[in-house]
Amino acid sequence: MFSIKAILNCFELASTLKVNFEKSSIGGVGCSLHMLQRSASILNCDLMKTLLKYLGMLVGGCYKKKQVLGKGGG
């Protein structure tokens, strides 16, 4: 996670734009909650509260679960 923070710092220096970590949030797919909490602590940002919908599909949930599919089976 320190690598990501270093990359974002390099982006800030190269672009003269500023990453606002207080308004940012982090989420992950296939990551443990512990790892996400640690990453959010390192980056000084929040955790994503809900699943992300991208191209009509939920990202971050198990696609085999009924509550993600919205129907039985999988």
N, C-alpha and C positions, 0 to 999 in steps of 0.2 A: 504494500500500500504506500510505502514511502516513495516508491518509484513513480506512482501516479501523481503524488503531490509534487515531486520534482519536475515531472513533465508539465503539469499545470503551471508551475512557477516559471518554467522556461517559456511556455506559451505567453504568459503575462509580459515577460521581458521582451519577447520578439514582437508581439502585436501591440504593445502599449495598452491592451485591454486588461481589465481586472476581473478575476473570478470572485464572485461574492458567495463565499461558502455559507454564510448565515442564511441565504435564501436558497441554497442548494440542498438536494437530498440524494441519498444513495440507495440503490436497490440491487439485488442480484438474482440471478437464475442459477439454481443448483448450488447455492452457497449456504452455509450454516448461519443461523441467527447470530451466533457468537462472532463469527468473522465479519459480518455486516456491522455489528455494534462496534467492534474494534476499529473497523475502517472509518466509520462515521466519527468516532472519537479522534482518530488521527487527522482526518480531513476537516474536523470541526464543522460538521454538517449534520443534518437530520437523516433519519431513516425514512424511506418511502412508506407511507401508511397503507396504501392500497395497491392492488395489482395494476399493472399498466396495460392498457388495451392498444394494440398496434395492428393495423390492417384487419380489424375485426376480431382478433384473437387476443386472449389474455396472456400476458408475458409474466412469468414468475410463478405461476401455479403449476400444479401437476395436471397435465392435460387429460389424464385418465380418470380424474376424480369427477364425480357427478356434478358437484357444485360449480366446477369450472366449465364443464361441457354443457351444463344446463339440460342434460337428458341422461337417461340410463344407458349403461353399456360403455364399452370403450375399447 
